[in-house]
Amino acid sequence: MLIPTALLGEKHQTLATDLEDVKASKDRDMPSHLLRFPNIQNQSLLSGFAYCIASCSMILVNKFVLSGYGFNAGIFLMIYQNIVSVTIVSALSLSGVIPTEPLTWKLIKVWLPVNIIFVGMLITSMFSLKYINVAMLTILKNVANVLTASGETYFFKKQHDRQVWISLMLMIISAIAGGITDLSFHAVGYTWQILNCFLTASYSLTLRHVMDSAKQATKSGNLNELSMVLLNNILSLPLGIILVLGFNEVEYLLETPLLRMPMFWLVITASGVLGLAISFTSMWFLRQTSATTYSLVGSLNKIPLSIAGILLFKVRTSMENSISILLGLLAGVFFARAKLRNNSQS
């Protein structure tokens, strides 16, 4: 399943390998007369490029806000980005450009449990990104694939072939080796990331269980991605406010000079727009190609992202750590191919 959120780019990469199961429903849920993408030649190449740019830019901008600016209110950042997404999606929906499902109490009650996991996933991702470099974060997120595949086998009795398990084993080895050789190792960041992997896997597994009930709670019987974006982001706001108070971010927000800088507001607003751009470009790319191509591009996209993260933020690395990162990236590509092949055979 896609992870509909307006936050980190991994939402369309970590679980992209499950797209074969949802592509048909996406096409039904998104009427072409309501959402028209540019009618230009070679849309496959352009849409793929746009998706890659949006996805990479989102993670790099978030890293810049949290580490470059030294911003210590990750929950507030999540809330602000979600407000940007809600504002844009609501405006487009009211103008008739895109279709979204009306938010009813029946739908909200069904979706609330998965939204709580969703918010936890976003917050832990923010906290870990502050301390861990982008390249290491990318391969550590592979652990979520291991947990998700194990959960599928245990809870849903889904069988994976040998190639899938081999790629998952390579992911574990690369994550462990990467952590051991990480010159900028930070225990707090790794702790948050481990928790994030469990929450990401839980979100994926729970979402599959909730989706059918959620569709029955809608008026049309469908729940497209943009409706999920709107639903998740709206429900995350009250919970986010409670967490801002609980983590005592209010005192920091009142004291930090960053909120008095117009450029800082411009950057975090851009991060919210980029998060929503990932949703639009991913749908555009998926319509122009296949789920297999989408998934593989998402995995290959991590390679330039990791390189950019190392160069832009001047990350200290070693040959051993670089090899571990490369192994993890290649394992991700291998996993995407093996999982989609497994899905097509079953």
C-alpha positions as CSV (number, residue, x, y, z in Angstrom):
1,M,0.0,0.0,0.0
2,L,1.0,3.5,-0.5
3,I,1.6,5.5,2.7
4,P,-0.5,8.7,2.2
5,T,1.2,11.5,4.0
6,A,2.6,14.9,3.4
7,L,5.8,14.3,5.3
8,L,8.8,12.2,4.3
9,G,9.5,10.8,0.9
10,E,9.9,7.3,2.2
11,K,6.1,7.0,2.4
12,H,6.1,6.2,-1.3
13,Q,9.2,4.1,-1.3
14,T,9.2,1.9,1.8
15,L,6.0,0.1,0.8
16,A,6.0,0.8,-2.9
17,T,6.4,-2.9,-3.7
18,D,2.8,-3.6,-2.8
19,L,1.4,-1.4,-5.6
20,E,0.5,-4.4,-7.8
21,D,-2.4,-5.1,-5.5
22,V,-3.8,-1.6,-5.5
23,K,-3.2,-0.2,-9.0
24,A,-6.5,-1.4,-10.3
25,S,-8.4,0.2,-7.5
26,K,-6.5,3.4,-7.9
27,D,-7.6,3.6,-11.5
28,R,-11.2,3.1,-10.4
29,D,-10.9,5.6,-7.6
30,M,-9.5,8.5,-9.6
31,P,-11.8,9.5,-12.4
32,S,-9.7,10.9,-15.3
33,H,-12.2,13.7,-16.0
34,L,-11.7,15.1,-12.5
35,L,-7.9,15.0,-12.4
36,R,-6.2,15.7,-15.7
37,F,-2.4,15.6,-15.9
38,P,-0.6,17.6,-18.6
39,N,-1.2,16.3,-22.1
40,I,2.4,16.2,-23.3
41,Q,4.6,13.7,-25.1
42,N,6.7,11.2,-23.2
43,Q,4.8,11.6,-20.0
44,S,6.3,8.4,-18.6
45,L,9.8,9.9,-18.5
46,L,8.6,13.3,-17.3
47,S,6.3,11.9,-14.6
48,G,9.1,9.6,-13.3
49,F,11.6,12.5,-13.2
50,A,9.0,14.7,-11.4
51,Y,8.4,11.9,-8.8
52,C,12.1,11.4,-8.2
53,I,12.8,15.1,-7.8
54,A,9.8,15.6,-5.4
55,S,10.7,12.5,-3.3
56,C,14.4,13.4,-3.0
57,S,13.8,17.0,-2.4
58,M,11.3,16.3,0.4
59,I,13.8,14.3,2.5
60,L,16.7,16.7,1.9
61,V,14.6,19.7,2.8
62,N,13.4,18.1,6.0
63,K,17.0,17.1,6.9
64,F,18.0,20.7,6.2
65,V,15.3,22.1,8.5
66,L,16.1,19.7,11.3
67,S,19.9,19.6,11.1
68,G,20.9,22.6,9.1
69,Y,18.7,25.1,11.0
70,G,18.9,23.0,14.1
71,F,15.1,23.1,14.5
72,N,14.1,21.1,17.6
73,A,10.3,21.0,17.2
74,G,9.8,18.0,14.9
75,I,6.1,17.5,16.0
76,F,5.3,21.2,15.2
77,L,7.0,20.7,11.8
78,M,4.8,17.7,11.1
79,I,1.6,19.7,12.1
80,Y,2.6,22.7,9.9
81,Q,3.3,20.4,6.9
82,N,0.0,18.7,7.3
83,I,-1.8,22.0,7.5
84,V,-0.2,23.0,4.2
85,S,-1.4,19.7,2.7
86,V,-5.0,20.0,4.1
87,T,-5.2,23.6,2.8
88,I,-4.1,22.7,-0.7
89,V,-6.1,19.5,-1.1
90,S,-9.3,21.1,0.4
91,A,-9.0,24.0,-2.0
92,L,-8.5,21.7,-5.0
93,S,-11.4,19.5,-3.9
94,L,-13.8,22.5,-3.4
95,S,-12.9,23.8,-6.8
96,G,-13.7,20.5,-8.4
97,V,-10.2,19.8,-9.6
98,I,-9.8,16.6,-7.6
99,P,-12.3,14.1,-6.0
100,T,-12.2,13.5,-2.3
101,E,-14.6,11.6,0.0
102,P,-16.6,13.6,2.5
103,L,-15.3,13.1,6.0
104,T,-18.0,11.5,8.2
105,W,-17.9,10.4,11.8
106,K,-18.4,6.8,10.6
107,L,-15.3,7.0,8.4
108,I,-13.3,8.9,11.1
109,K,-14.1,6.2,13.8
110,V,-12.9,3.4,11.4
111,W,-9.7,5.3,10.4
112,L,-8.7,6.7,13.8
113,P,-6.7,3.6,15.1
114,V,-4.5,3.5,11.9
115,N,-4.1,7.3,12.1
116,I,-2.6,7.0,15.6
117,I,0.1,4.7,14.2
118,F,0.5,7.0,11.2
119,V,1.3,10.0,13.5
120,G,3.7,7.9,15.5
121,M,5.4,6.9,12.3
122,L,5.8,10.5,11.1
123,I,7.1,11.8,14.5
124,T,9.7,9.0,15.0
125,S,10.8,9.6,11.4
126,M,11.3,13.3,12.1
127,F,13.2,12.6,15.3
128,S,15.5,10.0,13.7
129,L,16.2,12.2,10.7
130,K,17.6,14.9,12.9
131,Y,20.4,12.6,14.2
132,I,21.0,10.2,11.4
133,N,22.5,11.0,8.0
134,V,20.3,10.5,4.9
135,A,22.3,7.6,3.4
136,M,22.2,5.6,6.7
137,L,18.6,6.4,7.3
138,T,17.7,5.1,3.8
139,I,19.2,1.6,4.5
140,L,17.9,1.5,8.1
141,K,14.4,2.0,6.8
142,N,14.8,-1.4,4.9
143,V,14.3,-3.0,8.3
144,A,10.6,-2.0,8.0
145,N,10.4,-4.2,4.9
146,V,11.7,-7.2,6.9
147,L,9.2,-6.6,9.6
148,T,6.3,-6.1,7.1
149,A,7.2,-9.3,5.2
150,S,7.4,-11.3,8.5
151,G,4.0,-9.8,9.6
152,E,2.5,-10.8,6.3
153,T,3.6,-14.4,6.8
154,Y,2.6,-14.5,10.4
155,F,-0.8,-12.7,10.3
156,F,-1.9,-13.2,6.8
157,K,-0.2,-16.5,6.0
158,K,1.3,-14.9,2.9
159,Q,4.2,-16.9,1.4
160,H,7.3,-15.3,0.1
161,D,9.8,-17.0,-2.2
162,R,13.5,-17.5,-1.5
163,Q,14.6,-14.4,-3.4
164,V,12.5,-12.2,-1.2
165,W,14.0,-13.7,2.0
166,I,17.5,-13.5,0.6
167,S,17.1,-9.8,-0.2
168,L,15.6,-9.2,3.3
169,M,18.6,-11.0,4.9
170,L,20.9,-8.7,2.9
171,M,19.0,-5.7,4.2
172,I,19.5,-6.8,7.8
173,I,23.2,-7.5,7.2
174,S,23.7,-4.1,5.5
175,A,21.8,-2.3,8.3
176,I,23.9,-3.9,11.0
177,A,27.2,-3.4,9.1
178,G,26.2,0.2,8.4
179,G,25.5,0.9,12.0
180,I,28.8,-0.6,13.2
181,T,30.8,1.4,10.6
182,D,28.8,4.6,10.9
183,L,31.3,7.4,11.9
184,S,28.4,9.6,13.0
185,F,26.6,7.0,15.0
186,H,24.0,8.5,17.3
187,A,22.3,6.1,19.8
188,V,19.2,8.4,20.2
189,G,18.7,8.6,16.4
190,Y,19.1,4.9,15.9
191,T,16.6,4.2,18.8
192,W,14.0,6.5,17.1
193,Q,14.6,4.8,13.8
194,I,14.2,1.3,15.2
195,L,10.8,2.4,16.7
196,N,10.0,4.0,13.3
197,C,10.5,0.7,11.5
198,F,8.1,-1.1,13.8
199,L,5.5,1.6,13.4
200,T,5.9,1.7,9.6
201,A,5.4,-2.1,9.4
202,S,2.4,-1.8,11.8
203,Y,0.9,0.9,9.7
204,S,1.2,-1.2,6.5
205,L,-0.3,-4.3,8.1
206,T,-3.0,-2.4,9.9
207,L,-3.9,-0.3,6.8
208,R,-4.6,-3.5,4.8
209,H,-7.0,-4.6,7.5
210,V,-8.8,-1.2,7.8
211,M,-9.1,-0.4,4.1
212,D,-12.1,-2.6,3.4
213,S,-14.0,-1.3,6.4
214,A,-13.0,2.3,5.5
215,K,-14.3,1.9,1.9
216,Q,-17.7,0.6,3.3
217,A,-17.9,3.7,5.5
218,T,-17.6,6.0,2.5
219,K,-20.6,7.2,0.4
220,S,-19.0,6.1,-2.9
221,G,-17.6,2.8,-1.7
222,N,-14.1,3.9,-2.6
223,L,-11.3,5.7,-0.8
224,N,-8.7,7.1,-3.2
225,E,-5.2,8.3,-2.2
226,L,-6.0,12.0,-2.0
227,S,-8.9,11.2,0.3
228,M,-6.5,9.3,2.5
229,V,-4.1,12.2,2.4
230,L,-6.8,14.5,3.6
231,L,-8.2,12.1,6.2
232,N,-4.8,11.3,7.7
233,N,-3.6,14.9,7.8
234,I,-6.8,16.3,9.3
235,L,-7.0,13.6,12.0
236,S,-3.3,14.1,12.8
237,L,-3.8,17.8,13.8
238,P,-5.5,17.4,17.2
239,L,-3.2,14.5,18.2
240,G,-0.2,16.5,17.0
241,I,-1.3,19.5,19.2
242,I,-1.5,17.2,22.2
243,L,2.0,15.8,21.5
244,V,3.4,19.3,21.1
245,L,2.2,20.1,24.6
246,G,3.3,16.8,25.9
247,F,6.8,17.1,24.6
248,N,7.0,20.7,25.8
249,E,7.7,22.1,22.3
250,V,5.6,25.2,23.0
251,E,8.4,26.7,25.3
252,Y,11.0,26.1,22.5
253,L,8.7,27.6,19.9
254,L,8.2,30.8,21.9
255,E,12.0,31.2,22.4
256,T,13.5,30.2,19.1
257,P,14.4,33.0,16.7
258,L,13.8,30.8,13.7
259,L,10.0,31.5,13.7
260,R,10.8,35.1,13.3
261,M,12.7,34.5,10.1
262,P,10.6,34.7,6.9
263,M,13.1,32.5,5.0
264,F,12.5,29.7,7.6
265,W,8.8,29.9,7.0
266,L,9.3,29.7,3.3
267,V,11.5,26.6,3.6
268,I,9.0,24.7,5.9
269,T,6.1,25.7,3.7
270,A,8.0,24.4,0.7
271,S,8.5,21.1,2.5
272,G,4.8,20.8,3.0
273,V,4.2,21.5,-0.7
274,L,6.8,19.0,-1.7
275,G,5.1,16.3,0.5
276,L,1.9,16.8,-1.3
277,A,3.7,16.9,-4.7
278,I,4.9,13.4,-4.0
279,S,1.3,12.2,-3.9
280,F,0.4,13.9,-7.2
281,T,3.6,12.9,-9.0
282,S,3.4,9.3,-7.8
283,M,-0.2,9.0,-9.1
284,W,0.9,10.6,-12.4
285,F,3.9,8.3,-12.7
286,L,1.8,5.2,-11.8
287,R,-0.8,6.1,-14.5
288,Q,1.9,6.4,-17.2
289,T,3.8,3.2,-16.3
290,S,3.3,0.0,-14.4
291,A,3.4,-0.7,-10.7
292,T,6.6,-2.7,-11.3
293,T,8.3,0.3,-12.9
294,Y,7.1,2.6,-10.2
295,S,8.5,0.3,-7.5
296,L,11.8,-0.2,-9.1
297,V,12.3,3.5,-9.8
298,G,11.4,4.2,-6.1
299,S,14.2,1.8,-5.0
300,L,16.7,3.1,-7.5
301,N,15.9,6.6,-6.5
302,K,17.5,5.9,-3.1
303,I,20.9,5.7,-4.7
304,P,21.2,9.4,-5.9
305,L,19.4,10.4,-2.7
306,S,22.0,8.8,-0.5
307,I,24.8,10.3,-2.5
308,A,23.2,13.7,-2.4
309,G,22.7,13.4,1.4
310,I,26.4,12.6,1.9
311,L,27.7,15.4,-0.3
312,L,25.2,18.2,0.7
313,F,25.6,17.6,4.4
314,K,29.3,16.7,4.3
315,V,28.8,13.4,6.1
316,R,32.0,11.7,7.3
317,T,32.1,8.2,6.0
318,S,34.5,5.3,5.4
319,M,35.0,2.7,2.8
320,E,33.3,0.0,5.0
321,N,30.3,2.2,5.7
322,S,30.0,3.1,2.0
323,I,30.0,-0.5,1.0
324,S,27.3,-1.3,3.7
325,I,25.2,1.5,2.3
326,L,25.6,0.3,-1.3
327,L,24.7,-3.2,-0.2
328,G,21.6,-2.0,1.4
329,L,20.6,0.0,-1.6
330,L,21.1,-2.9,-4.0
331,A,19.2,-5.2,-1.6
332,G,16.3,-2.8,-1.8
333,V,16.3,-3.0,-5.6
334,F,16.6,-6.8,-5.4
335,F,13.7,-6.9,-2.9
336,A,11.4,-4.8,-5.1
337,R,12.0,-7.0,-8.1
338,A,11.6,-10.2,-6.1
339,K,8.4,-9.1,-4.2
340,L,6.7,-7.9,-7.4
341,R,7.6,-11.2,-9.2
342,N,6.3,-13.1,-6.2
343,N,3.0,-11.0,-6.3
344,S,2.6,-11.6,-10.0
345,Q,3.1,-15.4,-9.7
346,S,0.6,-15.6,-6.8
